[in-house]
Amino acid sequence: MLYFAVPTVALLVVMGLAASMALLAALLWFASRGNVRAKRSVLLVAIPAWAIGLAVAVLPAAPLPDPSIPAGTFNWIPFLAHRERDLGVEMLANFGLFAPLGLMLGFCWRRFAVLKTTLLVLGISICVEATQLALRNNRASDITDIITNTAGGFIAAMIGWALVSLIGNRKATAETPVPDSLLER
């Protein structure tokens, strides 16, 4: 079975953050220039790449079962495992796991971007946890993961939407002609 050791996961997280920053820079650049075609092309490549990264990160088997959640069960008690041991890094990783998708979709949709993104992230997160439960691959299926994944996607969608709105408002202000009556004073 495929499994990544902790140093490898840390490396994957750093690589993911670097790729996300480069992606954000490209999306901001194209959005500020009004180049919709280039923005869509970037998203057409980036979203499937994120999905592949998600599968690589969450589907391989863990070497040992999670001691706080019995194998083959779903934990419905939020933050249960975090009471027994410190899982801050894992929680942060779960939070960041769906942030790139939330950010990308914030640039993708015009209306109700945050709501649609949050619902999509929630649905994908539920599917991931159900898949981990069905595979019985020593991974914990946990409501906490769904909560933190959805929160990460929501906050990133808010940031993406705010950036798109800011760029749109800046472009609209720059393109608005100044009335002659204001210039004469």
C-alpha positions, 0 to 999 in steps of 0.5 A: 500500500502507498503511504507517505511519511510525515516529512513527505507530507510536510514537503507536499504541503510546502509544495502545495502552498508554493503552487497556490501562491503562484496560482493566485498571482497568475489569477490576479494578473489575468483578472486585473488585465481582463483576460478571461480566456487565460484565467479559464485556461489556468483554472482548467489545468489547476482544478484537476491538478488539485483533485489529483493532489487531493487523491494522493494526499487522502486516499493512500493507506495509513501504516497504523490505525488511528487509536482514537477512532475504531477502524471501519467507523465514522466519528460523529463527535467533533474534535474527539481525537484532538482531545486525546492528542495534539493534532494541530498540524493535522487540523491545519493541513485539513484546513488548507487542503480545500483552500486552493479549491475555494480560492480557485472557485472564488475566481470562477463563479460570479454569482453566489461564489462563496455559497456555491464553493462552500457547498461543493467543498462540503460535498467533496469532503463528505465524499472523501470521508465516505471513501476513506470509510469504505476503503478501510485503509487505516484512515480515520473518517471524522466529522472534524475533517469535514468541518475543517475542510469546509472552513478552509474552502469557505475562508479561501472562497471569501478571499477569492471573491473579495479579490475579484470584487476589488479588481472589478471595482478598481477596473470600474472606477478607472473606466468611469469618465469624470463629469465635465462639471467636476473638472471645471471647478 
